[in-house]
Amino acid sequence: MITIDDFLKMKLYMYQQKYDRFRFISRRTKKKRIKQKVELKATVSLSMIGHIKKIINMRNGDADV
């Protein structure tokens, strides 16, 4: 049985991998349009990372949320 905490940690890891990959691509790309798209994806991943971390902190603060 997978707990919510495990699920959140998994999601967090996934978004961090995505963010790293997108940052790497945006450093490599020369074309402006692709670079903007990729940077947008990286920004979305980063905001999701922050969002998930906030949820994890809330869950840690209150044991029975």
PDB file of N, CA, C and O in Angstrom:
ATOM      1  N   MET A   1       0.854  -1.206   0.000  1.00  0.00           N
ATOM      2  CA  MET A   1       0.000   0.000   0.000  1.00  0.00           C
ATOM      3  C   MET A   1       0.889   1.254   0.000  1.00  0.00           C
ATOM      4  O   MET A   1       1.792   1.389   0.826  1.00  0.00           O
ATOM      5  N   ILE A   2       0.620   2.146  -0.921  1.00  0.00           N
ATOM      6  CA  ILE A   2       1.434   3.375  -1.022  1.00  0.00           C
ATOM      7  C   ILE A   2       0.769   4.494  -0.211  1.00  0.00           C
ATOM      8  O   ILE A   2      -0.432   4.730  -0.337  1.00  0.00           O
ATOM      9  N   THR A   3       1.550   5.167   0.609  1.00  0.00           N
ATOM     10  CA  THR A   3       0.993   6.250   1.422  1.00  0.00           C
ATOM     11  C   THR A   3       1.050   7.559   0.636  1.00  0.00           C
ATOM     12  O   THR A   3       1.732   7.655  -0.384  1.00  0.00           O
ATOM     13  N   ILE A   4       0.325   8.561   1.125  1.00  0.00           N
ATOM     14  CA  ILE A   4       0.314   9.871   0.471  1.00  0.00           C
ATOM     15  C   ILE A   4       1.708  10.491   0.508  1.00  0.00           C
ATOM     16  O   ILE A   4       2.132  11.142  -0.447  1.00  0.00           O
ATOM     17  N   ASP A   5       2.414  10.283   1.613  1.00  0.00           N
ATOM     18  CA  ASP A   5       3.764  10.843   1.736  1.00  0.00           C
ATOM     19  C   ASP A   5       4.708  10.261   0.687  1.00  0.00           C
ATOM     20  O   ASP A   5       5.496  10.979   0.071  1.00  0.00           O
ATOM     21  N   ASP A   6       4.610   8.925   0.495  1.00  0.00           N
ATOM     22  CA  ASP A   6       5.438   8.284  -0.535  1.00  0.00           C
ATOM     23  C   ASP A   6       5.114   8.848  -1.901  1.00  0.00           C
ATOM     24  O   ASP A   6       6.002   9.129  -2.706  1.00  0.00           O
ATOM     25  N   PHE A   7       3.813   9.010  -2.149  1.00  0.00           N
ATOM     26  CA  PHE A   7       3.344   9.537  -3.436  1.00  0.00           C
ATOM     27  C   PHE A   7       3.901  10.943  -3.673  1.00  0.00           C
ATOM     28  O   PHE A   7       4.376  11.254  -4.765  1.00  0.00           O
ATOM     29  N   LEU A   8       3.838  11.788  -2.640  1.00  0.00           N
ATOM     30  CA  LEU A   8       4.338  13.163  -2.750  1.00  0.00           C
ATOM     31  C   LEU A   8       5.839  13.183  -3.021  1.00  0.00           C
ATOM     32  O   LEU A   8       6.321  13.960  -3.845  1.00  0.00           O
ATOM     33  N   LYS A   9       6.570  12.322  -2.319  1.00  0.00           N
ATOM     34  CA  LYS A   9       8.021  12.265  -2.516  1.00  0.00           C
ATOM     35  C   LYS A   9       8.355  11.824  -3.934  1.00  0.00           C
ATOM     36  O   LYS A   9       9.294  12.328  -4.550  1.00  0.00           O
ATOM     37  N   MET A  10       7.565  10.864  -4.449  1.00  0.00           N
ATOM     38  CA  MET A  10       7.753  10.374  -5.802  1.00  0.00           C
ATOM     39  C   MET A  10       7.530  11.504  -6.815  1.00  0.00           C
ATOM     40  O   MET A  10       8.325  11.704  -7.733  1.00  0.00           O
ATOM     41  N   LYS A  11       6.417  12.242  -6.619  1.00  0.00           N
ATOM     42  CA  LYS A  11       6.094  13.362  -7.503  1.00  0.00           C
ATOM     43  C   LYS A  11       7.197  14.420  -7.448  1.00  0.00           C
ATOM     44  O   LYS A  11       7.616  14.946  -8.479  1.00  0.00           O
ATOM     45  N   LEU A  12       7.656  14.722  -6.249  1.00  0.00           N
ATOM     46  CA  LEU A  12       8.698  15.724  -6.050  1.00  0.00           C
ATOM     47  C   LEU A  12       9.946  15.334  -6.842  1.00  0.00           C
ATOM     48  O   LEU A  12      10.535  16.155  -7.544  1.00  0.00           O
ATOM     49  N   TYR A  13      10.335  14.058  -6.715  1.00  0.00           N
ATOM     50  CA  TYR A  13      11.507  13.551  -7.426  1.00  0.00           C
ATOM     51  C   TYR A  13      11.318  13.684  -8.933  1.00  0.00           C
ATOM     52  O   TYR A  13      12.228  14.103  -9.648  1.00  0.00           O
ATOM     53  N   MET A  14      10.120  13.322  -9.411  1.00  0.00           N
ATOM     54  CA  MET A  14       9.816  13.368 -10.833  1.00  0.00           C
ATOM     55  C   MET A  14       9.944  14.794 -11.379  1.00  0.00           C
ATOM     56  O   MET A  14      10.555  15.017 -12.424  1.00  0.00           O
ATOM     57  N   TYR A  15       9.359  15.754 -10.654  1.00  0.00           N
ATOM     58  CA  TYR A  15       9.417  17.143 -11.113  1.00  0.00           C
ATOM     59  C   TYR A  15      10.835  17.697 -11.060  1.00  0.00           C
ATOM     60  O   TYR A  15      11.216  18.512 -11.900  1.00  0.00           O
ATOM     61  N   GLN A  16      11.628  17.254 -10.065  1.00  0.00           N
ATOM     62  CA  GLN A  16      13.007  17.719  -9.991  1.00  0.00           C
ATOM     63  C   GLN A  16      13.816  17.199 -11.174  1.00  0.00           C
ATOM     64  O   GLN A  16      14.650  17.916 -11.727  1.00  0.00           O
ATOM     65  N   GLN A  17      13.563  15.930 -11.565  1.00  0.00           N
ATOM     66  CA  GLN A  17      14.234  15.363 -12.732  1.00  0.00           C
ATOM     67  C   GLN A  17      13.862  16.157 -13.981  1.00  0.00           C
ATOM     68  O   GLN A  17      14.724  16.508 -14.786  1.00  0.00           O
ATOM     69  N   LYS A  18      12.544  16.439 -14.133  1.00  0.00           N
ATOM     70  CA  LYS A  18      12.057  17.200 -15.283  1.00  0.00           C
ATOM     71  C   LYS A  18      12.719  18.572 -15.330  1.00  0.00           C
ATOM     72  O   LYS A  18      13.186  19.018 -16.378  1.00  0.00           O
ATOM     73  N   TYR A  19      12.751  19.236 -14.170  1.00  0.00           N
ATOM     74  CA  TYR A  19      13.317  20.583 -14.100  1.00  0.00           C
ATOM     75  C   TYR A  19      14.780  20.568 -14.552  1.00  0.00           C
ATOM     76  O   TYR A  19      15.204  21.407 -15.347  1.00  0.00           O
ATOM     77  N   ASP A  20      15.540  19.607 -14.036  1.00  0.00           N
ATOM     78  CA  ASP A  20      16.953  19.506 -14.403  1.00  0.00           C
ATOM     79  C   ASP A  20      17.115  19.290 -15.904  1.00  0.00           C
ATOM     80  O   ASP A  20      17.975  19.896 -16.542  1.00  0.00           O
ATOM     81  N   ARG A  21      16.274  18.417 -16.458  1.00  0.00           N
ATOM     82  CA  ARG A  21      16.363  18.112 -17.885  1.00  0.00           C
ATOM     83  C   ARG A  21      16.028  19.339 -18.734  1.00  0.00           C
ATOM     84  O   ARG A  21      16.721  19.634 -19.708  1.00  0.00           O
ATOM     85  N   PHE A  22      14.965  20.048 -18.360  1.00  0.00           N
ATOM     86  CA  PHE A  22      14.568  21.235 -19.116  1.00  0.00           C
ATOM     87  C   PHE A  22      15.620  22.334 -19.022  1.00  0.00           C
ATOM     88  O   PHE A  22      15.892  23.025 -20.004  1.00  0.00           O
ATOM     89  N   ARG A  23      16.208  22.494 -17.842  1.00  0.00           N
ATOM     90  CA  ARG A  23      17.264  23.508 -17.691  1.00  0.00           C
ATOM     91  C   ARG A  23      18.434  23.164 -18.606  1.00  0.00           C
ATOM     92  O   ARG A  23      19.021  24.040 -19.242  1.00  0.00           O
ATOM     93  N   PHE A  24      18.763  21.873 -18.662  1.00  0.00           N
ATOM     94  CA  PHE A  24      19.868  21.411 -19.502  1.00  0.00           C
ATOM     95  C   PHE A  24      19.572  21.710 -20.968  1.00  0.00           C
ATOM     96  O   PHE A  24      20.437  22.209 -21.689  1.00  0.00           O
ATOM     97  N   ILE A  25      18.341  21.404 -21.415  1.00  0.00           N
ATOM     98  CA  ILE A  25      17.954  21.655 -22.812  1.00  0.00           C
ATOM     99  C   ILE A  25      18.002  23.150 -23.117  1.00  0.00           C
ATOM    100  O   ILE A  25      18.512  23.551 -24.164  1.00  0.00           O
ATOM    101  N   SER A  26      17.478  23.973 -22.219  1.00  0.00           N
ATOM    102  CA  SER A  26      17.416  25.412 -22.495  1.00  0.00           C
ATOM    103  C   SER A  26      18.818  26.021 -22.557  1.00  0.00           C
ATOM    104  O   SER A  26      19.026  27.023 -23.242  1.00  0.00           O
ATOM    105  N   ARG A  27      19.783  25.423 -21.846  1.00  0.00           N
ATOM    106  CA  ARG A  27      21.171  25.889 -21.975  1.00  0.00           C
ATOM    107  C   ARG A  27      21.726  25.539 -23.353  1.00  0.00           C
ATOM    108  O   ARG A  27      22.500  26.296 -23.938  1.00  0.00           O
ATOM    109  N   ARG A  28      21.312  24.373 -23.860  1.00  0.00           N
ATOM    110  CA  ARG A  28      21.859  23.875 -25.119  1.00  0.00           C
ATOM    111  C   ARG A  28      21.244  24.535 -26.359  1.00  0.00           C
ATOM    112  O   ARG A  28      21.931  24.714 -27.365  1.00  0.00           O
ATOM    113  N   THR A  29      19.950  24.899 -26.297  1.00  0.00           N
ATOM    114  CA  THR A  29      19.258  25.313 -27.517  1.00  0.00           C
ATOM    115  C   THR A  29      19.647  26.703 -27.979  1.00  0.00           C
ATOM    116  O   THR A  29      19.879  27.606 -27.175  1.00  0.00           O
ATOM    117  N   LYS A  30      19.713  26.852 -29.287  1.00  0.00           N
ATOM    118  CA  LYS A  30      20.028  28.137 -29.904  1.00  0.00           C
ATOM    119  C   LYS A  30      18.733  28.829 -30.346  1.00  0.00           C
ATOM    120  O   LYS A  30      18.620  30.052 -30.274  1.00  0.00           O
ATOM    121  N   LYS A  31      17.755  28.032 -30.805  1.00  0.00           N
ATOM    122  CA  LYS A  31      16.516  28.610 -31.338  1.00  0.00           C
ATOM    123  C   LYS A  31      15.685  29.235 -30.233  1.00  0.00           C
ATOM    124  O   LYS A  31      15.447  28.616 -29.196  1.00  0.00           O
ATOM    125  N   LYS A  32      15.251  30.449 -30.458  1.00  0.00           N
ATOM    126  CA  LYS A  32      14.579  31.221 -29.413  1.00  0.00           C
ATOM    127  C   LYS A  32      13.239  30.613 -29.005  1.00  0.00           C
ATOM    128  O   LYS A  32      12.928  30.542 -27.817  1.00  0.00           O
ATOM    129  N   ARG A  33      12.434  30.166 -29.998  1.00  0.00           N
ATOM    130  CA  ARG A  33      11.092  29.676 -29.686  1.00  0.00           C
ATOM    131  C   ARG A  33      11.132  28.408 -28.836  1.00  0.00           C
ATOM    132  O   ARG A  33      10.382  28.259 -27.871  1.00  0.00           O
ATOM    133  N   ILE A  34      12.030  27.497 -29.223  1.00  0.00           N
ATOM    134  CA  ILE A  34      12.170  26.252 -28.462  1.00  0.00           C
ATOM    135  C   ILE A  34      12.639  26.572 -27.042  1.00  0.00           C
ATOM    136  O   ILE A  34      12.140  26.019 -26.062  1.00  0.00           O
ATOM    137  N   LYS A  35      13.616  27.487 -26.961  1.00  0.00           N
ATOM    138  CA  LYS A  35      14.168  27.864 -25.657  1.00  0.00           C
ATOM    139  C   LYS A  35      13.077  28.415 -24.742  1.00  0.00           C
ATOM    140  O   LYS A  35      13.029  28.066 -23.562  1.00  0.00           O
ATOM    141  N   GLN A  36      12.201  29.273 -25.273  1.00  0.00           N
ATOM    142  CA  GLN A  36      11.124  29.855 -24.467  1.00  0.00           C
ATOM    143  C   GLN A  36      10.166  28.765 -23.970  1.00  0.00           C
ATOM    144  O   GLN A  36       9.764  28.759 -22.807  1.00  0.00           O
ATOM    145  N   LYS A  37       9.808  27.840 -24.880  1.00  0.00           N
ATOM    146  CA  LYS A  37       8.914  26.738 -24.508  1.00  0.00           C
ATOM    147  C   LYS A  37       9.514  25.910 -23.384  1.00  0.00           C
ATOM    148  O   LYS A  37       8.850  25.590 -22.397  1.00  0.00           O
ATOM    149  N   VAL A  38      10.786  25.570 -23.557  1.00  0.00           N
ATOM    150  CA  VAL A  38      11.479  24.730 -22.589  1.00  0.00           C
ATOM    151  C   VAL A  38      11.603  25.439 -21.244  1.00  0.00           C
ATOM    152  O   VAL A  38      11.433  24.824 -20.191  1.00  0.00           O
ATOM    153  N   GLU A  39      11.903  26.745 -21.287  1.00  0.00           N
ATOM    154  CA  GLU A  39      12.030  27.497 -20.040  1.00  0.00           C
ATOM    155  C   GLU A  39      10.688  27.607 -19.323  1.00  0.00           C
ATOM    156  O   GLU A  39      10.634  27.621 -18.093  1.00  0.00           O
ATOM    157  N   LEU A  40       9.605  27.684 -20.099  1.00  0.00           N
ATOM    158  CA  LEU A  40       8.273  27.698 -19.504  1.00  0.00           C
ATOM    159  C   LEU A  40       8.014  26.381 -18.770  1.00  0.00           C
ATOM    160  O   LEU A  40       7.506  26.371 -17.649  1.00  0.00           O
ATOM    161  N   LYS A  41       8.373  25.271 -19.421  1.00  0.00           N
ATOM    162  CA  LYS A  41       8.203  23.955 -18.799  1.00  0.00           C
ATOM    163  C   LYS A  41       9.025  23.849 -17.518  1.00  0.00           C
ATOM    164  O   LYS A  41       8.567  23.298 -16.517  1.00  0.00           O
ATOM    165  N   ALA A  42      10.244  24.386 -17.564  1.00  0.00           N
ATOM    166  CA  ALA A  42      11.109  24.363 -16.387  1.00  0.00           C
ATOM    167  C   ALA A  42      10.483  25.183 -15.255  1.00  0.00           C
ATOM    168  O   ALA A  42      10.549  24.791 -14.090  1.00  0.00           O
ATOM    169  N   THR A  43       9.878  26.321 -15.603  1.00  0.00           N
ATOM    170  CA  THR A  43       9.240  27.175 -14.600  1.00  0.00           C
ATOM    171  C   THR A  43       8.048  26.466 -13.969  1.00  0.00           C
ATOM    172  O   THR A  43       7.844  26.525 -12.756  1.00  0.00           O
ATOM    173  N   VAL A  44       7.259  25.790 -14.815  1.00  0.00           N
ATOM    174  CA  VAL A  44       6.106  25.035 -14.314  1.00  0.00           C
ATOM    175  C   VAL A  44       6.578  23.942 -13.359  1.00  0.00           C
ATOM    176  O   VAL A  44       6.008  23.762 -12.283  1.00  0.00           O
ATOM    177  N   SER A  45       7.630  23.208 -13.759  1.00  0.00           N
ATOM    178  CA  SER A  45       8.182  22.158 -12.910  1.00  0.00           C
ATOM    179  C   SER A  45       8.643  22.728 -11.578  1.00  0.00           C
ATOM    180  O   SER A  45       8.417  22.142 -10.519  1.00  0.00           O
ATOM    181  N   LEU A  46       9.295  23.882 -11.653  1.00  0.00           N
ATOM    182  CA  LEU A  46       9.807  24.510 -10.433  1.00  0.00           C
ATOM    183  C   LEU A  46       8.669  24.919  -9.502  1.00  0.00           C
ATOM    184  O   LEU A  46       8.760  24.736  -8.288  1.00  0.00           O
ATOM    185  N   SER A  47       7.589  25.477 -10.075  1.00  0.00           N
ATOM    186  CA  SER A  47       6.460  25.886  -9.237  1.00  0.00           C
ATOM    187  C   SER A  47       5.781  24.660  -8.623  1.00  0.00           C
ATOM    188  O   SER A  47       5.296  24.717  -7.493  1.00  0.00           O
ATOM    189  N   MET A  48       5.749  23.547  -9.373  1.00  0.00           N
ATOM    190  CA  MET A  48       5.183  22.308  -8.830  1.00  0.00           C
ATOM    191  C   MET A  48       6.042  21.776  -7.690  1.00  0.00           C
ATOM    192  O   MET A  48       5.523  21.280  -6.690  1.00  0.00           O
ATOM    193  N   ILE A  49       7.359  21.881  -7.845  1.00  0.00           N
ATOM    194  CA  ILE A  49       8.271  21.453  -6.776  1.00  0.00           C
ATOM    195  C   ILE A  49       7.961  22.232  -5.496  1.00  0.00           C
ATOM    196  O   ILE A  49       7.856  21.651  -4.416  1.00  0.00           O
ATOM    197  N   GLY A  50       7.816  23.561  -5.628  1.00  0.00           N
ATOM    198  CA  GLY A  50       7.496  24.402  -4.474  1.00  0.00           C
ATOM    199  C   GLY A  50       6.167  24.027  -3.864  1.00  0.00           C
ATOM    200  O   GLY A  50       6.022  23.985  -2.642  1.00  0.00           O
ATOM    201  N   HIS A  51       5.191  23.754  -4.721  1.00  0.00           N
ATOM    202  CA  HIS A  51       3.841  23.405  -4.284  1.00  0.00           C
ATOM    203  C   HIS A  51       3.853  22.093  -3.494  1.00  0.00           C
ATOM    204  O   HIS A  51       3.258  22.000  -2.420  1.00  0.00           O
ATOM    205  N   ILE A  52       4.536  21.085  -4.038  1.00  0.00           N
ATOM    206  CA  ILE A  52       4.599  19.779  -3.369  1.00  0.00           C
ATOM    207  C   ILE A  52       5.354  19.882  -2.047  1.00  0.00           C
ATOM    208  O   ILE A  52       4.955  19.275  -1.052  1.00  0.00           O
ATOM    209  N   LYS A  53       6.446  20.650  -2.034  1.00  0.00           N
ATOM    210  CA  LYS A  53       7.201  20.834  -0.791  1.00  0.00           C
ATOM    211  C   LYS A  53       6.328  21.473   0.288  1.00  0.00           C
ATOM    212  O   LYS A  53       6.413  21.117   1.463  1.00  0.00           O
ATOM    213  N   LYS A  54       5.481  22.429  -0.132  1.00  0.00           N
ATOM    214  CA  LYS A  54       4.580  23.097   0.797  1.00  0.00           C
ATOM    215  C   LYS A  54       3.593  22.091   1.398  1.00  0.00           C
ATOM    216  O   LYS A  54       3.332  22.103   2.601  1.00  0.00           O
ATOM    217  N   ILE A  55       3.051  21.220   0.538  1.00  0.00           N
ATOM    218  CA  ILE A  55       2.115  20.192   1.015  1.00  0.00           C
ATOM    219  C   ILE A  55       2.809  19.252   1.999  1.00  0.00           C
ATOM    220  O   ILE A  55       2.247  18.914   3.041  1.00  0.00           O
ATOM    221  N   ILE A  56       4.037  18.829   1.664  1.00  0.00           N
ATOM    222  CA  ILE A  56       4.795  17.939   2.559  1.00  0.00           C
ATOM    223  C   ILE A  56       5.022  18.615   3.906  1.00  0.00           C
ATOM    224  O   ILE A  56       4.874  17.980   4.951  1.00  0.00           O
ATOM    225  N   ASN A  57       5.382  19.901   3.891  1.00  0.00           N
ATOM    226  CA  ASN A  57       5.601  20.631   5.142  1.00  0.00           C
ATOM    227  C   ASN A  57       4.326  20.727   5.968  1.00  0.00           C
ATOM    228  O   ASN A  57       4.354  20.589   7.191  1.00  0.00           O
ATOM    229  N   MET A  58       3.201  20.967   5.285  1.00  0.00           N
ATOM    230  CA  MET A  58       1.916  21.030   5.984  1.00  0.00           C
ATOM    231  C   MET A  58       1.598  19.692   6.640  1.00  0.00           C
ATOM    232  O   MET A  58       1.129  19.639   7.777  1.00  0.00           O
ATOM    233  N   ARG A  59       1.861  18.611   5.907  1.00  0.00           N
ATOM    234  CA  ARG A  59       1.586  17.272   6.439  1.00  0.00           C
ATOM    235  C   ARG A  59       2.505  16.951   7.618  1.00  0.00           C
ATOM    236  O   ARG A  59       2.089  16.300   8.576  1.00  0.00           O
ATOM    237  N   ASN A  60       3.742  17.406   7.544  1.00  0.00           N
ATOM    238  CA  ASN A  60       4.672  17.167   8.647  1.00  0.00           C
ATOM    239  C   ASN A  60       4.306  17.995   9.873  1.00  0.00           C
ATOM    240  O   ASN A  60       4.496  17.560  11.009  1.00  0.00           O
ATOM    241  N   GLY A  61       3.781  19.194   9.630  1.00  0.00           N
ATOM    242  CA  GLY A  61       3.378  20.068  10.729  1.00  0.00           C
ATOM    243  C   GLY A  61       2.213  19.485  11.509  1.00  0.00           C
ATOM    244  O   GLY A  61       2.209  19.488  12.740  1.00  0.00           O
ATOM    245  N   ASP A  62       1.218  18.981  10.773  1.00  0.00           N
ATOM    246  CA  ASP A  62       0.050  18.378  11.406  1.00  0.00           C
ATOM    247  C   ASP A  62       0.035  16.898  11.055  1.00  0.00           C
ATOM    248  O   ASP A  62      -0.132  16.522   9.895  1.00  0.00           O
ATOM    249  N   ALA A  63       0.211  16.066  12.075  1.00  0.00           N
ATOM    250  CA  ALA A  63       0.333  14.626  11.836  1.00  0.00           C
ATOM    251  C   ALA A  63      -0.945  14.034  11.250  1.00  0.00           C
ATOM    252  O   ALA A  63      -0.886  13.099  10.451  1.00  0.00           O
ATOM    253  N   ASP A  64      -2.096  14.570  11.642  1.00  0.00           N
ATOM    254  CA  ASP A  64      -3.355  13.935  11.231  1.00  0.00           C
ATOM    255  C   ASP A  64      -4.159  14.796  10.252  1.00  0.00           C
ATOM    256  O   ASP A  64      -5.372  14.944  10.398  1.00  0.00           O
ATOM    257  N   VAL A  65      -3.467  15.367   9.245  1.00  0.00           N
ATOM    258  CA  VAL A  65      -4.188  16.154   8.231  1.00  0.00           C
ATOM    259  C   VAL A  65      -4.922  15.191   7.308  1.00  0.00           C
ATOM    260  O   VAL A  65      -5.599  15.623   6.376  1.00  0.00           O
TER     261      VAL A  65
END
